[in-house]
């Protein structure tokens, strides 16, 4: 099985309003990671006690 190459691209982060580096899967043409993802995530505690990672709905990498 051959792995899909990841390319580093610059995207405009609507959450921060500035360019950030992101990884794009060349085969599927989808963004799969962001260099600043840790600054956008808010952690919430669910009723069950589990931790949930919530990202902004406008994120082009981690679409809500």
LOGU-572831 format. One record per atom (N, C-alpha, C): residue number from 1; residue in one letter; y, x, z. Coordinates in Angstrom, 2 decimals. Layout:
+-----+------+---------+---------+---------+
: pos : code :      py :      px :      pz :
+-----+------+---------+---------+---------+
: NUM :    A :       Y :       X :       Z :
...
+-----+------+---------+---------+---------+
***
This chain:
+-----+------+---------+---------+---------+
: pos : code :      py :      px :      pz :
+-----+------+---------+---------+---------+
:   1 :    X :   -1.17 :    0.84 :    0.00 :
:   1 :    X :    0.00 :    0.00 :    0.00 :
:   1 :    X :    1.25 :    0.89 :    0.00 :
:   2 :    X :    2.18 :    0.58 :   -0.85 :
:   2 :    X :    3.41 :    1.35 :   -0.94 :
:   2 :    X :    4.52 :    0.68 :   -0.14 :
:   3 :    X :    5.24 :    1.46 :    0.62 :
:   3 :    X :    6.35 :    0.90 :    1.41 :
:   3 :    X :    7.60 :    0.78 :    0.55 :
:   4 :    X :    8.39 :   -0.21 :    0.88 :
:   4 :    X :    9.64 :   -0.42 :    0.17 :
:   4 :    X :   10.69 :    0.57 :    0.66 :
:   5 :    X :   11.39 :    1.23 :   -0.23 :
:   5 :    X :   12.42 :    2.17 :    0.20 :
:   5 :    X :   13.62 :    1.45 :    0.80 :
:   6 :    X :   14.15 :    2.01 :    1.87 :
:   6 :    X :   15.35 :    1.46 :    2.50 :
:   6 :    X :   16.56 :    2.28 :    2.05 :
:   7 :    X :   17.58 :    1.58 :    1.64 :
:   7 :    X :   18.82 :    2.22 :    1.21 :
:   7 :    X :   19.89 :    1.96 :    2.25 :
:   8 :    X :   20.75 :    2.94 :    2.52 :
:   8 :    X :   21.87 :    2.74 :    3.43 :
:   8 :    X :   23.07 :    2.29 :    2.62 :
:   9 :    X :   23.65 :    1.16 :    3.03 :
:   9 :    X :   24.80 :    0.59 :    2.34 :
:   9 :    X :   25.89 :    0.29 :    3.36 :
:  10 :    X :   27.11 :    0.12 :    2.87 :
:  10 :    X :   28.23 :   -0.29 :    3.72 :
:  10 :    X :   28.46 :   -1.78 :    3.51 :
:  11 :    X :   28.60 :   -2.52 :    4.62 :
:  11 :    X :   28.92 :   -3.95 :    4.54 :
:  11 :    X :   30.13 :   -4.23 :    5.42 :
:  12 :    X :   30.80 :   -5.31 :    5.14 :
:  12 :    X :   31.93 :   -5.71 :    5.98 :
:  12 :    X :   31.38 :   -6.61 :    7.08 :
:  13 :    X :   31.56 :   -6.20 :    8.32 :
:  13 :    X :   31.10 :   -6.98 :    9.46 :
:  13 :    X :   32.15 :   -8.04 :    9.78 :
:  14 :    X :   31.83 :   -9.33 :    9.60 :
:  14 :    X :   32.81 :  -10.37 :    9.89 :
:  14 :    X :   33.08 :  -10.51 :   11.38 :
:  15 :    X :   32.15 :  -10.06 :   12.20 :
:  15 :    X :   32.31 :  -10.14 :   13.65 :
:  15 :    X :   33.35 :   -9.13 :   14.14 :
:  16 :    X :   33.30 :   -7.90 :   13.61 :
:  16 :    X :   34.23 :   -6.84 :   14.02 :
:  16 :    X :   35.39 :   -6.67 :   13.04 :
:  17 :    X :   35.23 :   -7.17 :   11.82 :
:  17 :    X :   36.28 :   -7.04 :   10.82 :
:  17 :    X :   36.44 :   -5.64 :   10.28 :
:  18 :    X :   35.33 :   -4.90 :   10.21 :
:  18 :    X :   35.37 :   -3.52 :    9.70 :
:  18 :    X :   34.05 :   -3.19 :    9.00 :
:  19 :    X :   34.04 :   -2.14 :    8.18 :
:  19 :    X :   32.79 :   -1.75 :    7.51 :
:  19 :    X :   31.81 :   -1.13 :    8.50 :
:  20 :    X :   30.52 :   -1.41 :    8.32 :
:  20 :    X :   29.46 :   -0.80 :    9.11 :
:  20 :    X :   28.32 :   -0.40 :    8.17 :
:  21 :    X :   27.50 :    0.54 :    8.61 :
:  21 :    X :   26.34 :    0.95 :    7.83 :
:  21 :    X :   25.18 :    0.00 :    8.10 :
:  22 :    X :   24.47 :   -0.35 :    7.05 :
:  22 :    X :   23.32 :   -1.23 :    7.17 :
:  22 :    X :   22.22 :   -0.71 :    6.26 :
:  23 :    X :   20.98 :   -1.11 :    6.56 :
:  23 :    X :   19.84 :   -0.75 :    5.72 :
:  23 :    X :   19.47 :   -1.94 :    4.87 :
:  24 :    X :   19.18 :   -1.66 :    3.60 :
:  24 :    X :   18.80 :   -2.73 :    2.67 :
:  24 :    X :   17.45 :   -2.40 :    2.09 :
:  25 :    X :   16.54 :   -3.37 :    2.11 :
:  25 :    X :   15.23 :   -3.22 :    1.51 :
:  25 :    X :   15.40 :   -3.36 :    0.00 :
:  26 :    X :   15.10 :   -2.29 :   -0.73 :
:  26 :    X :   15.32 :   -2.28 :   -2.18 :
:  26 :    X :   14.45 :   -3.30 :   -2.92 :
:  27 :    X :   13.27 :   -3.58 :   -2.41 :
:  27 :    X :   12.37 :   -4.50 :   -3.09 :
:  27 :    X :   12.81 :   -5.95 :   -2.94 :
:  28 :    X :   13.16 :   -6.35 :   -1.72 :
:  28 :    X :   13.53 :   -7.75 :   -1.48 :
:  28 :    X :   15.02 :   -8.00 :   -1.58 :
:  29 :    X :   15.82 :   -6.94 :   -1.70 :
:  29 :    X :   17.28 :   -7.04 :   -1.78 :
:  29 :    X :   17.89 :   -7.67 :   -0.53 :
:  30 :    X :   17.24 :   -7.53 :    0.63 :
:  30 :    X :   17.74 :   -8.11 :    1.87 :
:  30 :    X :   18.19 :   -7.02 :    2.83 :
:  31 :    X :   19.22 :   -7.33 :    3.59 :
:  31 :    X :   19.67 :   -6.42 :    4.64 :
:  31 :    X :   18.70 :   -6.55 :    5.80 :
:  32 :    X :   18.25 :   -5.42 :    6.35 :
:  32 :    X :   17.22 :   -5.47 :    7.39 :
:  32 :    X :   17.63 :   -4.83 :    8.70 :
:  33 :    X :   18.74 :   -4.11 :    8.75 :
:  33 :    X :   19.18 :   -3.47 :    9.98 :
:  33 :    X :   20.66 :   -3.13 :    9.88 :
:  34 :    X :   21.31 :   -3.01 :   11.03 :
:  34 :    X :   22.73 :   -2.70 :   11.08 :
:  34 :    X :   22.96 :   -1.64 :   12.15 :
:  35 :    X :   23.81 :   -0.67 :   11.87 :
:  35 :    X :   24.06 :    0.42 :   12.81 :
:  35 :    X :   24.76 :   -0.06 :   14.08 :
:  36 :    X :   25.54 :   -1.13 :   14.01 :
:  36 :    X :   26.30 :   -1.62 :   15.18 :
:  36 :    X :   25.74 :   -2.91 :   15.75 :
:  37 :    X :   24.47 :   -3.20 :   15.52 :
:  37 :    X :   23.90 :   -4.47 :   15.97 :
:  37 :    X :   23.96 :   -4.64 :   17.49 :
:  38 :    X :   23.90 :   -3.55 :   18.23 :
:  38 :    X :   23.93 :   -3.65 :   19.69 :
:  38 :    X :   25.27 :   -4.14 :   20.22 :
:  39 :    X :   26.34 :   -4.01 :   19.45 :
:  39 :    X :   27.65 :   -4.47 :   19.92 :
:  39 :    X :   27.88 :   -5.95 :   19.65 :
:  40 :    X :   27.08 :   -6.56 :   18.78 :
:  40 :    X :   27.24 :   -7.97 :   18.43 :
:  40 :    X :   26.34 :   -8.90 :   19.25 :
:  41 :    X :   25.30 :   -8.35 :   19.82 :
:  41 :    X :   24.30 :   -9.18 :   20.49 :
:  41 :    X :   24.76 :   -9.60 :   21.88 :
:  42 :    X :   24.57 :  -10.88 :   22.17 :
:  42 :    X :   24.75 :  -11.37 :   23.53 :
:  42 :    X :   23.39 :  -11.83 :   24.03 :
:  43 :    X :   23.09 :  -11.49 :   25.26 :
:  43 :    X :   21.79 :  -11.83 :   25.83 :
:  43 :    X :   21.97 :  -13.04 :   26.73 :
:  44 :    X :   21.13 :  -14.05 :   26.50 :
:  44 :    X :   21.17 :  -15.26 :   27.30 :
:  44 :    X :   19.81 :  -15.47 :   27.95 :
:  45 :    X :   19.81 :  -16.11 :   29.09 :
:  45 :    X :   18.57 :  -16.42 :   29.79 :
:  45 :    X :   18.20 :  -17.88 :   29.49 :
:  46 :    X :   17.01 :  -18.08 :   28.96 :
:  46 :    X :   16.54 :  -19.43 :   28.64 :
:  46 :    X :   16.07 :  -20.12 :   29.92 :
:  47 :    X :   15.85 :  -21.43 :   29.84 :
:  47 :    X :   15.39 :  -22.21 :   30.99 :
:  47 :    X :   14.05 :  -21.68 :   31.51 :
:  48 :    X :   13.25 :  -21.12 :   30.62 :
:  48 :    X :   11.94 :  -20.58 :   31.02 :
:  48 :    X :   12.06 :  -19.21 :   31.69 :
:  49 :    X :   13.27 :  -18.66 :   31.70 :
:  49 :    X :   13.48 :  -17.34 :   32.29 :
:  49 :    X :   13.39 :  -16.20 :   31.30 :
:  50 :    X :   13.05 :  -16.51 :   30.05 :
:  50 :    X :   12.95 :  -15.48 :   29.01 :
:  50 :    X :   14.34 :  -15.08 :   28.55 :
:  51 :    X :   14.48 :  -13.81 :   28.14 :
:  51 :    X :   15.75 :  -13.32 :   27.61 :
:  51 :    X :   15.80 :  -13.57 :   26.11 :
:  52 :    X :   16.92 :  -14.11 :   25.63 :
:  52 :    X :   17.11 :  -14.39 :   24.21 :
:  52 :    X :   18.26 :  -13.55 :   23.69 :
:  53 :    X :   18.09 :  -12.93 :   22.53 :
:  53 :    X :   19.16 :  -12.19 :   21.88 :
:  53 :    X :   19.85 :  -13.11 :   20.89 :
:  54 :    X :   21.15 :  -13.29 :   21.06 :
:  54 :    X :   21.91 :  -14.19 :   20.19 :
:  54 :    X :   22.93 :  -13.36 :   19.41 :
:  55 :    X :   22.92 :  -13.53 :   18.10 :
:  55 :    X :   23.87 :  -12.83 :   17.23 :
:  55 :    X :   24.82 :  -13.85 :   16.62 :
:  56 :    X :   26.01 :  -13.41 :   16.20 :
:  56 :    X :   26.96 :  -14.34 :   15.57 :
:  56 :    X :   26.37 :  -14.99 :   14.32 :
:  57 :    X :   26.68 :  -16.25 :   14.11 :
:  57 :    X :   26.14 :  -16.99 :   12.96 :
:  57 :    X :   26.63 :  -16.42 :   11.63 :
:  58 :    X :   27.74 :  -15.72 :   11.62 :
:  58 :    X :   28.29 :  -15.19 :   10.37 :
:  58 :    X :   27.73 :  -13.80 :   10.01 :
:  59 :    X :   26.78 :  -13.30 :   10.79 :
:  59 :    X :   26.23 :  -11.96 :   10.55 :
:  59 :    X :   25.44 :  -11.93 :    9.24 :
:  60 :    X :   25.80 :  -11.02 :    8.31 :
:  60 :    X :   25.08 :  -10.95 :    7.04 :
:  60 :    X :   23.70 :  -10.33 :    7.16 :
:  61 :    X :   23.43 :   -9.62 :    8.25 :
:  61 :    X :   22.13 :   -8.98 :    8.43 :
:  61 :    X :   21.17 :   -9.90 :    9.18 :
:  62 :    X :   21.61 :  -10.38 :   10.34 :
:  62 :    X :   20.75 :  -11.21 :   11.18 :
:  62 :    X :   21.26 :  -12.64 :   11.11 :
:  63 :    X :   20.92 :  -13.34 :   10.09 :
:  63 :    X :   21.41 :  -14.70 :    9.89 :
:  63 :    X :   20.78 :  -15.62 :   10.91 :
:  64 :    X :   21.63 :  -16.45 :   11.50 :
:  64 :    X :   21.19 :  -17.35 :   12.56 :
:  64 :    X :   20.42 :  -18.47 :   12.03 :
+-----+------+---------+---------+---------+
***
